[in-house]
Amino acid sequence: MGNLVQAQAAATAATAIAARQLAAAGEAHQYLTFALSGEMFAVGILNVKEIIEYGNLTEIPMMPAFIRGVINLRGSVVPVIDLAARFGGHQTETSRRTCIVIIELTTADERHDIGVVVDAVSEVLEVSSADIEPAPAFGAKIRADFIAGMGKIGGKFVIILDIQKVLSVDEIATLATAADRGAETAAVD
């Protein structure tokens, strides 16, 4: 039984490595597209762990507005970020199509799962490297360093996110600390 589990883990790892090598070779990339504040965004499918229904969030006091809370995902505590608020807008209004996309990030040999709230998940699309334009220097409603590129899909552009920068654990921790200090200062005044 243990050998079967090890063989399955090795096969999964080999598949992930092969997918990364194909992506690096300039082949087509797969992206999960989703709606957020009336715009279409995309994130590399290799970072997407799963998509779950919105709900059962536990709010955490004195956190920045873009941190909605945490969820229990099969015994693990997963922070949930509201991307609309992270990009400087208002918090996402929840509807029956609102969901949480669980993103897996790897930083310094550590894996982190982070949930992101989106208005609605659209579909998984394959976009060739030739159909991806560089990020615009201005005009986007989000920080330019959050954009990996602009994918041309069906005559329209989809904003491809650099999810490692958008969900930078270090930057989010710094912002949370700053929000905590701001709350302490407001309480003293």
C-alpha positions in Angstrom: 0.0 0.0 0.0 2.8 2.4 0.9 4.5 1.7 -2.5 1.3 2.5 -4.3 1.0 5.9 -2.5 4.7 6.6 -3.3 4.2 5.7 -6.9 1.2 7.9 -7.2 3.0 10.8 -5.6 6.0 10.3 -8.0 3.6 10.2 -11.0 1.9 13.4 -9.9 5.2 15.2 -9.4 6.4 14.0 -12.8 3.2 15.3 -14.4 3.7 18.7 -12.7 7.3 18.9 -13.8 6.4 18.0 -17.4 3.6 20.7 -17.4 6.0 23.3 -16.2 8.6 22.4 -18.9 6.0 22.6 -21.6 4.9 26.0 -20.4 8.5 27.2 -20.3 9.1 25.9 -23.8 6.7 28.5 -25.2 3.8 26.2 -25.8 0.2 27.1 -24.9 -0.5 27.8 -21.2 -3.7 27.0 -19.4 -5.4 29.7 -17.3 -8.4 29.7 -15.0 -10.4 32.8 -15.9 -12.7 34.6 -13.5 -14.8 37.8 -13.2 -13.9 40.4 -10.7 -15.5 43.8 -10.5 -16.7 43.6 -14.1 -13.4 42.6 -15.6 -11.9 39.3 -16.6 -8.8 38.0 -15.0 -6.8 34.8 -15.4 -4.3 32.9 -13.2 -2.1 30.0 -14.3 -3.9 26.7 -13.8 -0.8 25.2 -12.2 -1.3 27.5 -9.2 -5.0 26.5 -8.7 -5.6 23.8 -6.2 -9.4 23.9 -6.1 -12.5 26.0 -6.3 -15.0 26.0 -3.4 -18.3 27.6 -2.6 -18.1 30.9 -0.7 -19.0 30.5 2.9 -18.0 29.5 6.4 -15.5 32.3 6.8 -14.2 33.2 10.3 -13.4 36.9 10.4 -10.2 38.0 12.1 -10.3 41.4 14.0 -7.9 44.2 13.1 -6.9 42.9 9.6 -6.7 44.9 6.5 -10.0 45.2 4.5 -8.7 42.8 1.8 -8.3 39.9 4.3 -11.8 38.5 4.6 -10.9 35.9 7.2 -9.9 32.3 7.3 -11.6 29.0 6.4 -11.1 25.4 7.6 -10.0 23.4 4.5 -9.9 19.8 5.5 -8.3 20.6 8.9 -6.0 23.4 7.6 -6.4 27.1 8.3 -6.4 28.9 5.0 -6.5 32.7 4.8 -9.0 34.2 2.4 -8.1 37.4 0.4 -10.7 39.6 -1.4 -8.9 40.4 -4.7 -11.2 43.4 -5.4 -10.2 45.0 -2.1 -6.5 43.9 -2.6 -6.5 45.8 -5.9 -7.7 49.0 -4.1 -11.4 48.7 -4.7 -14.4 47.8 -2.6 -15.0 44.4 -1.0 -16.7 41.9 -3.3 -20.4 41.8 -2.8 -21.3 38.1 -2.4 -23.8 36.4 -4.7 -24.7 32.8 -5.4 -21.9 32.7 -8.0 -19.2 34.1 -5.6 -16.6 31.5 -4.9 -13.2 31.0 -3.3 -10.3 29.8 -5.5 -7.7 28.0 -3.5 -4.2 29.0 -4.8 -1.1 27.1 -3.9 2.0 29.3 -3.7 5.6 28.1 -3.2 8.0 30.5 -1.5 11.5 29.5 -0.2 10.6 25.8 -0.3 7.4 26.3 1.6 3.9 25.8 0.2 1.1 28.0 1.2 -2.6 27.7 0.4 -4.4 31.0 0.1 -8.0 31.5 -0.9 -9.1 34.3 -3.1 -12.7 35.6 -3.4 -13.9 36.1 -7.0 -17.3 37.2 -8.4 -17.6 34.1 -10.6 -15.3 31.5 -12.1 -15.6 31.4 -15.9 -13.5 28.6 -17.6 -10.1 27.2 -18.2 -8.6 28.5 -21.4 -5.5 27.6 -23.3 -3.6 30.7 -24.5 -0.5 30.5 -26.7 2.6 32.6 -25.9 2.0 34.5 -29.1 -1.4 35.7 -27.8 0.1 37.2 -24.6 1.1 40.9 -24.7 3.2 42.6 -22.1 1.6 44.3 -19.2 0.6 47.9 -19.9 2.6 50.6 -18.2 -0.6 52.6 -17.3 -4.4 52.5 -17.5 -5.0 49.3 -15.5 -7.0 49.5 -12.3 -4.4 47.4 -10.5 -0.7 47.8 -9.9 1.4 47.1 -13.0 3.6 44.6 -11.1 0.5 42.5 -10.4 0.0 41.9 -14.2 2.0 39.1 -15.9 0.5 40.0 -19.3 -2.6 40.6 -21.3 -4.1 37.5 -23.0 -5.9 38.0 -26.3 -8.9 35.7 -26.2 -11.7 35.9 -28.7 -10.9 39.5 -29.6 -10.9 40.7 -26.0 -8.1 41.1 -23.4 -7.9 39.1 -20.2 -5.6 40.3 -17.5 -3.2 37.5 -16.6 -2.1 38.0 -13.0 1.3 37.4 -11.5 -0.2 35.5 -8.6 3.1 35.2 -6.7 3.2 39.1 -6.5 -0.5 39.6 -5.9 -0.5 37.1 -3.0 3.1 37.8 -1.7 3.0 36.4 1.8 5.7 38.9 2.9 3.8 41.9 1.5 0.5 40.8 3.0 2.1 40.2 6.4 3.6 43.7 6.2 0.2 45.3 5.3 -1.5 43.3 8.1 1.2 44.6 10.6 0.6 48.2 9.3 -3.1 47.8 9.7 -2.6 46.5 13.3 -0.4 49.5 14.1 -3.0 51.9 12.6 -5.7 50.3 14.8 -3.6 50.7 17.9 -2.9 54.4 17.1 -6.6 55.0 16.5 -7.5 53.4 19.8 -5.0 55.7 21.6 -6.4 58.8 20.0 
